[in-house]
Amino acid sequence: MYTVYVLFSRKYRKIYIGYSSNLAQRFLSHNELSNKGYTKRYRPWIIAFTEEYEDKYEALKRERFLKTGKGREWVWEKIGELGLISA
């Protein structure tokens, strides 16, 4: 099973889109273990939402779409619908 996930940093109003076969370990890496990179700069992260796929190819395809302009627009709308952005 593969999970496509969107992380949201309320403090910095940033998103991160990825996929993993082990979401718990990957989330720990983004929030605590990693010593460098994009996600370290914008901690803390929350999991805004996830989607599950049985096929790695399908998960990768969805991740790639979400990283496009239209995909990011959809992600920001979803984050707004979930009430994660405060005015």
CYANA upper distance limits for C-alpha pairs under 8 A (distance plus 0.5 A):
  1 MET  CA     21 SER  CA      6.53
  1 MET  CA     52 GLU  CA      7.35
  1 MET  CA     53 TYR  CA      6.33
  1 MET  CA     54 GLU  CA      5.07
  1 MET  CA     55 ASP  CA      7.41
  1 MET  CA     56 LYS  CA      8.18
  2 TYR  CA     19 TYR  CA      7.30
  2 TYR  CA     20 SER  CA      6.10
  2 TYR  CA     21 SER  CA      4.98
  2 TYR  CA     22 ASN  CA      8.05
  2 TYR  CA     52 GLU  CA      6.27
  2 TYR  CA     53 TYR  CA      5.61
  2 TYR  CA     54 GLU  CA      6.50
  2 TYR  CA     55 ASP  CA      7.38
  2 TYR  CA     56 LYS  CA      6.59
  2 TYR  CA     59 ALA  CA      6.82
  3 THR  CA     19 TYR  CA      5.86
  3 THR  CA     20 SER  CA      5.89
  3 THR  CA     21 SER  CA      6.65
  3 THR  CA     22 ASN  CA      8.23
  3 THR  CA     23 LEU  CA      7.19
  3 THR  CA     50 THR  CA      6.94
  3 THR  CA     51 GLU  CA      6.13
  3 THR  CA     52 GLU  CA      5.06
  3 THR  CA     53 TYR  CA      6.68
  3 THR  CA     59 ALA  CA      7.34
  4 VAL  CA     17 ILE  CA      7.99
  4 VAL  CA     18 GLY  CA      6.27
  4 VAL  CA     19 TYR  CA      4.65
  4 VAL  CA     20 SER  CA      7.16
  4 VAL  CA     50 THR  CA      6.11
  4 VAL  CA     51 GLU  CA      5.68
  4 VAL  CA     52 GLU  CA      6.86
  4 VAL  CA     53 TYR  CA      8.25
  4 VAL  CA     59 ALA  CA      6.54
  4 VAL  CA     60 LEU  CA      8.42
  4 VAL  CA     62 ARG  CA      7.84
  4 VAL  CA     63 GLU  CA      6.75
  5 TYR  CA     17 ILE  CA      6.36
  5 TYR  CA     18 GLY  CA      5.98
  5 TYR  CA     19 TYR  CA      6.34
  5 TYR  CA     47 ILE  CA      7.62
  5 TYR  CA     48 ALA  CA      8.12
  5 TYR  CA     49 PHE  CA      6.46
  5 TYR  CA     50 THR  CA      4.88
  5 TYR  CA     51 GLU  CA      6.98
  6 VAL  CA     15 ILE  CA      7.20
  6 VAL  CA     16 TYR  CA      6.11
  6 VAL  CA     17 ILE  CA      5.12
  6 VAL  CA     18 GLY  CA      7.11
  6 VAL  CA     47 ILE  CA      6.55
  6 VAL  CA     48 ALA  CA      6.00
  6 VAL  CA     49 PHE  CA      6.11
  6 VAL  CA     50 THR  CA      6.94
  6 VAL  CA     75 VAL  CA      8.43
  7 LEU  CA     15 ILE  CA      6.01
  7 LEU  CA     16 TYR  CA      5.48
  7 LEU  CA     17 ILE  CA      6.93
  7 LEU  CA     45 TRP  CA      6.38
  7 LEU  CA     46 ILE  CA      6.01
  7 LEU  CA     47 ILE  CA      5.09
  7 LEU  CA     48 ALA  CA      5.85
  7 LEU  CA     49 PHE  CA      7.94
  8 PHE  CA     13 ARG  CA      7.44
  8 PHE  CA     14 LYS  CA      6.29
  8 PHE  CA     15 ILE  CA      5.11
  8 PHE  CA     16 TYR  CA      7.04
  8 PHE  CA     45 TRP  CA      5.94
  8 PHE  CA     46 ILE  CA      5.89
  8 PHE  CA     47 ILE  CA      6.85
  8 PHE  CA     48 ALA  CA      6.30
  9 SER  CA     13 ARG  CA      5.82
  9 SER  CA     14 LYS  CA      5.66
  9 SER  CA     15 ILE  CA      6.87
  9 SER  CA     42 TYR  CA      6.83
  9 SER  CA     43 ARG  CA      6.99
  9 SER  CA     44 PRO  CA      6.57
  9 SER  CA     45 TRP  CA      5.25
  9 SER  CA     46 ILE  CA      6.96
 10 ARG  CA     14 LYS  CA      7.66
 10 ARG  CA     44 PRO  CA      8.47
 10 ARG  CA     45 TRP  CA      8.03
 10 ARG  CA     84 LEU  CA      8.02
 10 ARG  CA     85 ILE  CA      7.53
 11 LYS  CA     42 TYR  CA      8.18
 11 LYS  CA     43 ARG  CA      8.48
 11 LYS  CA     44 PRO  CA      8.14
 12 TYR  CA     42 TYR  CA      6.78
 13 ARG  CA     85 ILE  CA      8.40
 14 LYS  CA     42 TYR  CA      7.79
 16 TYR  CA     39 THR  CA      8.00
 17 ILE  CA     63 GLU  CA      7.27
 17 ILE  CA     66 LEU  CA      7.70
 17 ILE  CA     67 LYS  CA      7.41
 18 GLY  CA     63 GLU  CA      6.61
 19 TYR  CA     23 LEU  CA      8.38
 19 TYR  CA     59 ALA  CA      7.25
 19 TYR  CA     60 LEU  CA      7.50
 19 TYR  CA     63 GLU  CA      7.12
 20 SER  CA     26 ARG  CA      7.39
 22 ASN  CA     26 ARG  CA      6.73
 23 LEU  CA     27 PHE  CA      6.40
 24 ALA  CA     28 LEU  CA      6.76
 25 GLN  CA     29 SER  CA      6.73
 26 ARG  CA     30 HIS  CA      6.82
 27 PHE  CA     31 ASN  CA      6.68
 28 LEU  CA     32 GLU  CA      6.07
 28 LEU  CA     33 LEU  CA      6.86
 29 SER  CA     33 LEU  CA      4.98
 29 SER  CA     34 SER  CA      5.81
 30 HIS  CA     34 SER  CA      6.61
 30 HIS  CA     39 THR  CA      6.19
 30 HIS  CA     40 LYS  CA      7.10
 30 HIS  CA     43 ARG  CA      8.50
 30 HIS  CA     45 TRP  CA      8.14
 31 ASN  CA     39 THR  CA      7.90
 31 ASN  CA     40 LYS  CA      7.43
 31 ASN  CA     43 ARG  CA      6.64
 31 ASN  CA     44 PRO  CA      6.56
 31 ASN  CA     45 TRP  CA      6.77
 32 GLU  CA     40 LYS  CA      8.49
 34 SER  CA     40 LYS  CA      7.09
 35 ASN  CA     40 LYS  CA      7.21
 36 LYS  CA     40 LYS  CA      6.38
 36 LYS  CA     41 ARG  CA      8.42
 37 GLY  CA     41 ARG  CA      7.49
 38 TYR  CA     42 TYR  CA      7.56
 39 THR  CA     43 ARG  CA      6.98
 48 ALA  CA     79 ILE  CA      7.24
 48 ALA  CA     84 LEU  CA      8.23
 52 GLU  CA     59 ALA  CA      8.10
 53 TYR  CA     58 GLU  CA      7.08
 53 TYR  CA     59 ALA  CA      6.20
 54 GLU  CA     58 GLU  CA      8.33
 54 GLU  CA     59 ALA  CA      8.47
 55 ASP  CA     59 ALA  CA      6.97
 56 LYS  CA     60 LEU  CA      6.64
 57 TYR  CA     61 LYS  CA      6.59
 58 GLU  CA     62 ARG  CA      6.70
 59 ALA  CA     63 GLU  CA      6.65
 60 LEU  CA     64 ARG  CA      6.63
 61 LYS  CA     65 PHE  CA      6.82
 62 ARG  CA     66 LEU  CA      6.72
 63 GLU  CA     67 LYS  CA      6.87
 64 ARG  CA     68 THR  CA      7.26
 65 PHE  CA     70 LYS  CA      8.32
 65 PHE  CA     71 GLY  CA      5.99
 66 LEU  CA     70 LYS  CA      7.85
 66 LEU  CA     71 GLY  CA      4.30
 66 LEU  CA     72 ARG  CA      6.04
 66 LEU  CA     74 TRP  CA      8.16
 66 LEU  CA     75 VAL  CA      7.58
 67 LYS  CA     71 GLY  CA      6.21
 67 LYS  CA     72 ARG  CA      6.32
 68 THR  CA     72 ARG  CA      6.53
 69 GLY  CA     73 GLU  CA      6.70
 70 LYS  CA     74 TRP  CA      6.75
 71 GLY  CA     75 VAL  CA      6.70
 72 ARG  CA     76 TRP  CA      6.65
 73 GLU  CA     77 GLU  CA      6.81
 74 TRP  CA     78 LYS  CA      6.69
 75 VAL  CA     79 ILE  CA      6.68
 76 TRP  CA     80 GLY  CA      6.71
 77 GLU  CA     81 GLU  CA      6.68
 78 LYS  CA     82 LEU  CA      6.68
 79 ILE  CA     83 GLY  CA      6.99
 79 ILE  CA     84 LEU  CA      6.21
 79 ILE  CA     85 ILE  CA      7.42
 80 GLY  CA     84 LEU  CA      6.58
 80 GLY  CA     85 ILE  CA      6.39
